[in-house]
Amino acid sequence: MKRYVVFTVLLLMALVAPLYAGTESPCEKCRDAARQELAKCIEGAISQEDKKSCTEKSELRLQSCERSVCKSRPGK
């Protein structure tokens, strides 16, 4: 349940952040895509187990972003 709350907050932040930032980096685009997939998955989830599965898949996708796209960005 704690994961669900954390990712819900992150999702809301991801939706609001582009309003304040100019152009998004490829890293942010990857993270946003992962968060949007999480929102769609949770919306379609029926049971708590489905929601847990959505969260786990989202975590893997975010980690993948960090390992690939985000790692290659300058200044990091």
C-alpha positions in Angstrom: 0.0 0.0 0.0 2.9 2.3 0.8 4.3 1.8 -2.7 0.9 2.7 -4.2 0.8 6.0 -2.3 4.4 6.8 -3.3 3.8 6.1 -7.0 0.5 8.0 -6.9 2.3 11.1 -5.5 5.1 10.6 -8.1 2.5 10.4 -10.8 0.9 13.6 -9.8 4.2 15.3 -9.7 5.0 14.0 -13.1 1.8 15.4 -14.5 2.4 18.9 -12.9 6.1 19.2 -13.6 5.9 19.6 -17.4 3.8 22.7 -16.8 6.7 24.4 -15.1 9.6 22.9 -17.0 10.3 23.8 -20.6 11.5 21.0 -22.7 11.7 17.6 -21.2 14.8 15.5 -21.3 14.8 12.0 -22.7 15.2 10.8 -19.1 12.1 12.6 -18.0 10.1 11.4 -21.0 11.1 7.8 -20.1 10.0 8.3 -16.4 6.8 10.0 -17.5 5.9 7.2 -19.8 6.5 4.7 -17.0 4.3 6.7 -14.6 1.5 7.0 -17.2 1.6 3.3 -17.8 1.3 2.8 -14.0 -1.7 5.1 -13.9 -3.4 3.2 -16.8 -2.6 -0.2 -15.2 -3.9 0.8 -11.8 -7.0 2.2 -13.3 -7.7 -1.1 -15.0 -6.7 -3.2 -12.0 -9.4 -5.1 -10.3 -7.8 -6.6 -7.2 -5.1 -5.4 -4.8 -2.8 -8.1 -6.3 -3.3 -6.5 -9.8 -2.4 -3.1 -8.3 0.7 -4.6 -6.7 1.7 -6.2 -10.0 1.3 -2.8 -11.7 3.5 -1.1 -9.1 6.2 -3.8 -9.5 6.2 -3.5 -13.3 6.4 0.3 -13.0 9.4 0.1 -10.6 11.2 -2.1 -13.1 10.4 0.3 -15.9 11.7 3.3 -13.9 14.8 1.3 -13.0 15.3 0.6 -16.7 15.0 4.3 -17.4 17.6 5.1 -14.8 20.0 2.4 -16.1 19.8 3.5 -19.7 18.4 6.9 -20.7 19.1 8.7 -17.5 22.6 7.4 -17.1 23.7 8.8 -20.4 22.5 12.4 -19.8 25.2 15.0 -19.3 26.0 16.2 -15.8 25.0 13.0 -14.1 
